[in-house]
């Protein structure tokens, strides 16, 4: 199969996922509005109680972005599981198409949806008072990190969708919603109980959020950038290889 044929198949699968999203307006609106709603809750409702000097929005926005990209990526597991359960993937396998294009279509659509949701969060964040001294290079780094996070989490969701039922895949969303709360996304881990601090400081979401926070504020990323990169590349490689291998076998 030539490269042009593979790209044509991938674009067709991306278009299929967008059509699916447009047919499920409630799910699409949820994926776009939940991130903004979480931002409003933490900044408008809780922000004054957590940090009264008004700088909490600069602290919390990176954590909300990572939480919402994880939540949005996890929804792909349900779509993949539905394709498995309905026999759609089996039918695609009988066609002369580029095999991985089905999963790649899910992933590309997820990246675009999550970037749109992230853009909405940033628009609202700036309206609420978020300010940054970051330069163009810093914002490019932040965008690249978000894309890498979405890719890693979406391929992980694809892997889950290939082995779990539709109902079980719904539980993946709760994992991505819970773990960022036990990190540096919303409060300093040093304020947590001693028995929880070790987990909060060394789980993958903390270096990822710290790296994004530094990039968005124009600060030094330090060693967090390498830790975040190692976590994301490791998750991406394992998830991609596992998902493509399972897709070929199932």
N, C-alpha and C positions, 0 to 999 in steps of 0.2 A: 504494500500500500504506500502511495506517495505521500509526501508531506502535505500537499494541497488537499488531498482527500481526507487526511487526518484532521486538518484544520476545519474543513467543511463539516465533518461529523461533530467536532467539538462545538462549533458555533451552533449547529442544529440542536445539540443537547442543552446548551446555555439558553437558547431561545425557548426550548421546552420548559425549562425551569422558571423562566420569567412568565411564560403563559400560565403555568401552574400557580405562581404567586398572584397573578392578576385575577385568576378565577377564585382565589381565596382572599378576598379583600380584608376580611376580619383578621386573618393571620398576618397579612402584610402590614396593616395599620398597627397591630400589636407590636410587631418587630420594630417599627419606626417610633412608636409613641412611648413604649415602656422605658427606653433609655432616657428620653426627655423627662418622663414622670419621675424616675429615680433621681435624676439630677435636681428636680424641683423639690422633692421631699428632703433630700439631704442638705441642700443649700438654704431653701426658704424656711422649712419647718425645723430642722435640727441644727442648722449652721450656727445660729446665734447662741445656742446652748453649748455647743462643742467648742467654739472659738469665737469670742466676742469681738475681736479686733477686725473682723470682716475679711480676713485673709483665707478663711477656710475653703472658699471656692477654688482658689489656686491649688490648694492641697488635694481636694477631693476629685476634681475633674478627671485627672489621669486614671484614678481607680475606677471611676464610673465608666470611662471609655473601655477599659479592659474587661470589666464585668459584663458590659453590654455586648462587646464583640464575642466574648465567650458564650453568652446566652444566645446570641444570634447564630453563631456557628453551630451550636448544639442542635438547633432545629433541623439541621441537615440530616441528622441521624434518623429522625422520624420519616423524612422524605425517602431516604434510601431504604428503610425498613418497609415502607409502603410499596415501593417498587419490587422488593423481594417477595413480600407477601402476596401481591397481586399477580406475580408471574411476569411482570413487565420486563425485568432484567433477563429472564430466560428467553423471552421473545426477541429482545435485542441481540442476544447471543446467536440467534439463528440468522441474523442479517449480516451482510458483508460490510460491516462498519468497523471503525477503529475501536477495539475493545475498551480501553480505558476511557473513551470519550464520555461514557455515561457518568462515571464518577467525576471526571474533570468538569463536566457541565454543572454538576452540583456544587463543586468547589468554586468555580468562577462566579456563578450566580451568588453564592454566599459572600464572596469578597466584595462584590459590587453592592449588595444589599447592606452589608455591615458598614462599608465606607459611607454610604448615604446616611445611615443612622448616626454614624459618628459625626458627620458634617452637621446634622441637625443639632446634636448635642453641643457642638462647639458654637454654633450660632446662638443658641439659648444661653450658653455659658458666658459669652461675651456680653450679651444683653443684661445678664445678672451681675456683671462686674469682673469677670475673669480678665486678667491683664498679664502680659508676658513681655520679657525682654529678649526672647529667643529670636535668632536671625533666620534667614532662609534655610541655611544648612541644618539648623536645629529642627525646623519644621519638616524638612525632608527626611531627617532621621526619624522623627516621631511617626511620620506617615509610613515609612518603610517598616518600622517596628510593628505598627498596627497591621499592615498587610501580612507580615510574617506570622504574627499571632493568629490572625484569621485563618491563614493557610494551615498552620499546625493544628489548630483546634477543629477546623472543618474536616481535615483528613482523619483526625481522631474520631470525629462524629461519623464519618463514612464507615470507618472500621466497626464502630458500634452498631451502625444500622445494618451491617451485613451479618452480624451474629446475634442480635437481639430482636425481640418482637417489637411491634409498634408501641405497645403499652410500656415495655421496659425502657424504650428509647426516650419516652417522656421524662423518665427519671434523670437522664443525663443533664437536662436543663437545671435541675436543682443542685447538681454538683458544681456547675459553673456559676450558679448564683451564690452558693454558700462559701466556697473557698476564698473568693476575694474579700469577704468580710473578715476572715481570719488571716489578714495580711496587713500590709502597711497602706492599703488602699483608702481606708476611711479614718483610721486613727493610728498613732504611733504604736508599734508593737510593745514598746517599753511601758505603756500604760496598761497592758493586759496582765492577767494573773501570771505569776512566775512559771507555772506548769504549762502555760500556753505560749509563752514568748518564744521558746525554742522552735516550735512548729511554725509560728507566724513568720519568724525571721528567715527560715530555711526552706519554706515551700516555694514552688516556682513563681507564684503570682507576685511575691514581694520584690524580687529583683526586676521582674518585668515592669511592674508599676513604677518602681523607683527610677528605672531607666527612662521610661516615658515621661515621668514628672520632671526629671532633669532636662530632657530634650525640650519639653514644652516651656520651661522657664529659663532656658539658656544657661543652665548650671552644668557643672562637671558630673558626668555619669559615673566616674570612678570604676570600681570593679563590678558594679551591678550590670553594666552593659555586657561584659563577657559572660557573666552568669546567665543573664536573660537569653543571650544568643545561644549558649550551650543548651539550655532547657528547650528553647523553641526549635532549634535545628534537630536536636535529639528526638523530640516528639514528632516532628514533621517526617523525619526519615523512617522511624519505626512505624508510624501510622500509614504512611504512603506505601511502604513495602508490604505491610500486613494487609491493607485494604486491597491493593492490586492483586496480591497472591490469593486472597480469599475470593475475590471477584472471578478470577480465572477458574477456581476450583468448584465454586458453588453454582 
